Amino acid sequence: MNSESPAIASIPSVEAAPTPLLASPPPAPLWQRMLPGVALVALAGLVSSGLLWQKLASIQEQLARQSADAGAQATQARATAKQAQELAMETAAKLAVAEARLSEVSLQRTQLEELMQSLSRSRDENLVVDIESAVRLAQQQAQLAGSVEPLLAALKSAELRVTRAAQPRLAALQRAIAKDIARIKATTVSDMPALLVKLDELVLMADDLSVANAAMAPRRNDTLKRKPEETVAGWWVRLGLAVRQEVHSLVRVSRIEEPDAALLSPEQSFFLRENLKLKLLNARLGLLSRQIDSARSDLATAAVALGRYFDASSRKTQIAAALLQQVQGQMKALELPRVDDTLAALATAAAGR
């Protein structure tokens, strides 16, 4: 205390200046004037810090919530991805199985198509074979019956079957069948029963035909008898004419074109007629057996014998010759139309061309 006293004592005293009575109070210090502003700024900073803290807390809470949601979504995504991977693997396995089944179905379809084509070809081949057998059988029946009706019926049936089949490879066969049907319908075939009847008539007429050197028939004895209503003079005249005719008949002069006919004896005339009937009967059998060439040869031989050995001036001979000529003319139309186009088309279809 004593050491400090001189220091205090050494401070010169300052005398206070006298203040005037009406002077203004002295101004406040600067820090006092700035204190409300600083307080206001501090309060504003505090409020903004609180708001910022609250906002930051809200953001942190939101971030935490979003992080939790993101984690849940990530977990869910991983589970979904795993499911998707499993589904993809399962789909791949199913796809592999489907592809294998598709390959099997494609193979089965190929085999089925081949089988269908094989069955179609087999059906077409069977159809061609059946039609060919039916046509050939009908052709034989037509030759035996002498009629085109069996052949025409077989061709119409074949055309109907080919039309129902509707196969393009059988189109040529269908055209050939139609062509043969048209040709058969346009062909005129002689009536076989009528020809047989005419041959029978010729056989019956052979016994009544007179040969070229036949002697005159003997006169009846009653021609010289006197008729009751006849006068004696008339009877003498008739008797004279009869005697004259008998005298003329002793020497007969006739023109014979064929020398062989003049050399025939009565016994040979009998065999000549029998030979003529035999030729006619052979021609008839030839027609029935469809041996047209043989029948034509027999009829030609009969025609030669009829013109060489029989009396051409006789009416019965003329009738027989005319009838025989008709039979020969009608035999030219006995040739049945052939079905070569149909048979050729059947052979082509059977060969698969």
C-alpha positions in Angstrom: 0.0 0.0 0.0 2.8 2.4 0.8 4.7 1.7 -2.4 1.6 2.6 -4.5 0.7 5.7 -2.7 3.4 7.8 -4.2 2.4 6.7 -7.7 -1.1 7.8 -6.9 0.1 10.9 -5.5 2.2 11.6 -8.5 -0.9 11.6 -10.8 -1.7 15.2 -11.2 -5.2 16.0 -10.3 -7.4 17.2 -12.9 -9.8 19.8 -11.9 -13.2 19.4 -13.2 -14.2 22.1 -15.4 -17.3 23.8 -14.4 -20.4 22.6 -16.4 -22.7 25.0 -17.7 -26.3 24.7 -16.3 -28.1 24.1 -19.7 -25.6 21.8 -21.5 -26.8 18.4 -23.4 -25.9 15.0 -21.9 -22.8 13.5 -23.3 -23.2 11.0 -26.2 -23.3 7.2 -25.4 -20.4 5.2 -26.3 -20.2 3.4 -29.8 -20.5 -0.1 -28.4 -23.6 0.9 -26.6 -25.1 2.2 -29.8 -24.2 -0.9 -31.7 -25.4 -3.3 -29.0 -29.0 -3.4 -30.2 -28.0 -4.1 -33.8 -25.6 -6.8 -32.7 -28.3 -8.2 -30.5 -30.7 -8.1 -33.3 -28.2 -9.7 -35.7 -27.4 -12.3 -33.1 -31.1 -13.0 -32.6 -31.6 -13.3 -36.4 -28.6 -15.5 -36.6 -29.9 -17.6 -33.7 -33.4 -17.8 -35.3 -31.9 -18.7 -38.7 -29.6 -21.2 -37.1 -32.6 -22.8 -35.4 -34.5 -22.8 -38.6 -31.4 -24.2 -40.4 -31.0 -26.8 -37.7 -34.6 -27.8 -38.0 -34.4 -27.9 -41.7 -31.2 -29.9 -41.5 -32.8 -32.3 -39.1 -35.8 -32.6 -41.4 -33.4 -33.3 -44.3 -31.5 -35.9 -42.3 -34.8 -37.5 -41.4 -35.9 -37.5 -45.0 -32.5 -38.8 -46.1 -32.7 -41.5 -43.5 -36.3 -42.4 -44.6 -35.2 -42.3 -48.2 -32.1 -44.4 -47.4 -34.4 -46.9 -45.6 -36.8 -46.9 -48.6 -33.8 -47.2 -51.0 -32.6 -50.1 -48.9 -36.0 -51.8 -49.0 -36.3 -51.1 -52.7 -32.8 -52.5 -53.2 -33.7 -55.6 -51.2 -37.0 -55.9 -53.2 -35.1 -55.3 -56.4 -32.6 -58.0 -55.5 -35.4 -60.3 -54.8 -37.2 -59.3 -58.0 -33.9 -59.7 -59.9 -33.5 -63.1 -58.4 -37.1 -64.0 -59.3 -36.5 -62.6 -62.8 -33.3 -64.7 -63.1 -35.1 -67.8 -61.9 -38.0 -67.0 -64.3 -35.5 -66.4 -67.1 -33.9 -69.7 -66.4 -37.3 -71.4 -66.2 -38.3 -69.7 -69.4 -35.1 -70.7 -71.1 -35.7 -74.3 -70.0 -39.3 -74.1 -71.2 -38.1 -72.6 -74.4 -35.6 -75.4 -74.9 -38.4 -77.9 -74.3 -40.7 -76.0 -76.7 -38.0 -75.9 -79.3 -37.4 -79.7 -78.8 -41.2 -80.3 -79.1 -41.3 -77.9 -82.1 -38.5 -79.9 -83.8 -40.5 -83.1 -83.0 -43.7 -81.6 -84.4 -41.8 -80.4 -87.5 -40.3 -83.9 -88.0 -43.7 -85.5 -87.4 -45.3 -83.0 -89.9 -42.6 -83.9 -92.5 -43.2 -87.6 -91.9 -47.0 -87.0 -92.1 -46.7 -85.1 -95.3 -44.5 -87.8 -96.8 -47.0 -90.4 -95.6 -49.9 -88.4 -97.1 -48.0 -88.1 -100.4 -47.2 -91.8 -100.3 -50.9 -92.6 -99.6 -51.9 -90.2 -102.3 -49.6 -91.8 -104.8 -50.7 -95.2 -103.6 -54.3 -94.2 -104.0 -53.7 -92.8 -107.5 -51.8 -96.0 -108.5 -54.6 -98.1 -107.2 -57.1 -96.0 -109.1 -55.1 -96.3 -112.3 -54.8 -100.1 -111.9 -58.5 -100.4 -111.2 -59.4 -98.3 -114.2 -57.1 -100.2 -116.5 -58.5 -103.6 -115.3 -62.1 -102.4 -115.8 -61.4 -101.0 -119.3 -59.6 -104.1 -120.4 -62.4 -106.3 -119.1 -65.0 -104.1 -120.7 -63.1 -104.3 -124.0 -63.2 -108.1 -123.8 -66.9 -108.1 -122.9 -67.6 -105.7 -125.8 -65.8 -108.0 -128.2 -67.7 -111.1 -127.0 -71.1 -109.3 -127.0 -70.5 -107.4 -130.2 -71.6 -104.2 -128.6 -69.9 -101.0 -127.4 -72.2 -100.6 -124.4 -69.9 -102.4 -121.8 -66.9 -100.4 -123.0 -68.8 -97.1 -123.0 -70.1 -97.8 -119.5 -66.6 -98.6 -118.2 -65.1 -95.4 -119.7 -67.9 -93.3 -118.2 -67.3 -94.9 -114.8 -63.6 -94.3 -115.1 -64.1 -90.6 -116.1 -66.3 -90.1 -113.0 -63.7 -91.7 -110.7 -60.9 -89.6 -112.2 -63.1 -86.4 -111.8 -63.8 -87.2 -108.1 -60.1 -87.9 -107.5 -59.3 -84.3 -108.7 -55.5 -85.0 -109.1 -53.6 -82.8 -111.6 -51.4 -85.7 -112.6 -54.5 -87.5 -113.9 -55.7 -84.7 -116.1 -54.2 -86.3 -119.2 -56.0 -89.5 -118.4 -59.3 -87.6 -118.1 -58.8 -86.0 -121.5 -57.9 -89.3 -123.1 -61.0 -91.0 -121.7 -63.3 -88.1 -122.9 -61.7 -88.4 -126.4 -62.3 -92.2 -126.5 -65.9 -91.8 -125.3 -66.6 -89.2 -128.0 -65.1 -91.5 -130.7 -67.1 -94.5 -129.5 -70.3 -92.5 -129.6 -69.6 -91.3 -133.1 -68.8 -94.9 -134.3 -71.6 -96.9 -136.0 -71.5 -100.6 -135.1 -73.5 -103.2 -136.9 -76.2 -105.1 -135.1 -74.9 -108.6 -134.4 -78.2 -110.3 -133.8 -79.5 -109.0 -137.2 -76.4 -110.4 -138.9 -77.0 -113.8 -137.2 -80.6 -113.8 -138.4 -79.6 -113.1 -142.0 -77.1 -115.9 -141.9 -79.8 -118.3 -140.6 -82.0 -117.2 -143.5 -79.2 -118.0 -145.9 -78.7 -121.4 -144.4 -82.4 -122.2 -144.8 -82.4 -120.9 -148.4 -79.4 -123.1 -149.4 -81.6 -126.2 -149.9 -83.9 -124.4 -152.3 -81.1 -122.9 -154.5 -80.8 -124.4 -158.0 -77.4 -125.2 -159.4 -76.4 -123.9 -162.8 -76.7 -127.3 -164.6 -79.9 -128.4 -163.0 -82.2 -130.5 -165.2 -85.8 -129.5 -165.9 -88.3 -130.9 -163.5 -90.3 -133.8 -164.9 -93.8 -133.0 -166.0 -96.8 -134.5 -164.4 -98.6 -137.2 -166.2 -101.9 -135.6 -165.7 -101.0 -132.9 -168.3 -101.8 -135.4 -171.0 -105.2 -136.2 -169.6 -108.3 -134.8 -171.2 -110.1 -132.3 -169.1 -113.9 -132.7 -168.9 -114.6 -129.3 -170.4 -111.9 -129.6 -173.1 -112.8 -130.5 -176.6 -111.1 -133.3 -178.6 -109.5 -130.8 -180.9 -108.2 -128.7 -178.1 -106.8 -131.8 -176.4 -104.9 -132.7 -179.6 -103.4 -129.3 -179.9 -102.3 -129.4 -176.2 -100.9 -132.9 -176.8 -98.9 -131.7 -179.8 -97.4 -128.9 -177.8 -96.5 -131.2 -175.0 -94.8 -133.6 -177.4 -92.9 -130.7 -179.0 -91.7 -129.5 -175.7 -90.6 -132.9 -174.7 -88.6 -133.2 -177.9 -87.0 -129.9 -177.3 -86.1 -130.9 -173.7 -84.1 -133.8 -175.0 -81.5 -131.5 -176.2 -80.9 -128.4 -173.9 -78.6 -125.6 -174.9 -77.7 -123.2 -172.1 -74.9 -120.7 -171.4 -72.7 -121.6 -168.3 -70.1 -119.1 -167.3 -68.2 -121.5 -165.1 -67.1 -124.8 -166.7 -67.0 -126.5 -163.3 -70.7 -126.0 -162.8 -71.5 -128.0 -165.9 -69.5 -131.0 -164.6 -71.4 -131.3 -161.4 -73.4 -134.5 -160.9 -76.7 -134.6 -158.9 -74.8 -136.2 -156.0 -72.2 -133.4 -156.1 -75.0 -130.8 -156.1 -76.1 -132.2 -152.7 -72.6 -131.8 -151.3 -72.3 -128.4 -152.9 -75.3 -127.2 -150.9 -74.1 -128.8 -147.7 -70.7 -127.2 -148.2 -72.4 -123.8 -148.7 -74.4 -124.2 -145.5 -71.2 -125.3 -143.7 -69.4 -122.1 -144.8 -72.4 -120.0 -143.6 -72.5 -121.8 -140.3 -68.8 -121.4 -139.8 -69.2 -117.7 -140.5 -72.0 -117.6 -137.9 -69.7 -119.2 -135.3 -66.9 -116.8 -136.3 -69.2 -113.9 -135.5 -70.3 -115.4 -132.2 -66.6 -116.0 -131.2 -65.6 -112.5 -132.5 -63.3 -114.0 -135.1 -64.2 -111.4 -137.7 -61.4 -112.3 -140.2 -62.4 -116.0 -140.2 -66.1 -115.1 -140.7 -65.2 -112.8 -143.6 -63.2 -115.5 -145.2 -66.0 -118.0 -144.9 -68.5 -115.5 -146.3 -66.2 -114.8 -149.2 -65.9 -118.5 -150.0 -69.7 -118.9 -149.8 -70.1 -115.9 -152.2 -67.7 -117.4 -154.7 -69.5 -120.7 -154.6 -72.9 -119.1 -154.9 -71.8 -117.2 -158.0 -69.9 -120.1 -159.6 -72.1 -123.1 -159.1 -75.7 -121.8 -158.7 -78.1 -120.5 -161.3 -77.7 -116.7 -161.4 -81.0 -116.3 -163.3 -83.0 -117.9 -160.5 -84.8 -115.4 -158.2 -83.9 -117.3 -155.1 -80.2 -117.2 -156.1 -80.4 -113.5 -156.6 -82.1 -113.0 -153.3 -79.5 -115.1 -151.5 -76.7 -113.3 -153.3 -78.1 -109.9 -152.3 -78.6 -111.0 -148.7 -75.0 -112.4 -148.6 -73.7 -109.1 -150.0 -75.6 -107.2 -147.2 -74.0 -109.4 -144.6 -70.6 -108.8 -146.0 -71.1 -105.1 -146.1 -72.4 -104.9 -142.6 -69.4 -106.9 -141.3 -67.1 -104.0 -142.2 -68.8 -102.1 -139.4 -68.3 -104.9 -136.8 -64.8 -103.6 -135.8 -65.2 -102.2 -132.3 -63.5 -98.8 -131.7 -60.2 -99.1 -129.8 -59.3 -97.2 -126.7 -55.7 -96.8 -127.4 -55.6 -93.2 -126.0 -57.0 -94.3 -122.7 -54.6 -97.3 -122.4 -51.6 -95.1 -123.3 -52.7 -92.5 -120.7 -53.1 -95.2 -118.1 -49.6 -96.6 -118.9 -48.2 -93.1 -118.5 -50.0 -92.5 -115.2 -48.9 -95.9 -113.9 -45.3 -95.0 -114.7 -45.6 -91.9 -112.6 -44.8 -89.4 -115.5 
